[in-house]
Amino acid sequence: MSYITKLIVGLIGTAGLCIFIGGLSQSISTGFAGFVGGSPFMIIAIVVCGMAVYDFYDECIRKK
């Protein structure tokens, strides 16, 4: 796969994942669970998005 294709598809996929997980975290925190009940999921969501962004960098941007 070409560099530009990997870059575009990886960016779309990573952004979609982080937007979905961020929206899910926001929904849980403002819903029935409240901020205190949703904070463990929020921490997990931040870590998962960080790992996804690093994997995007490692696979698509960094030259090997």
Summary of the structure (lengths in Angstrom):
residues: 64
radius of gyration: 14.6
end to end distance: 14.8
largest distance: 46.4
contacts: 157
relative contact order: 0.16
helix: 88%
strand: 0%
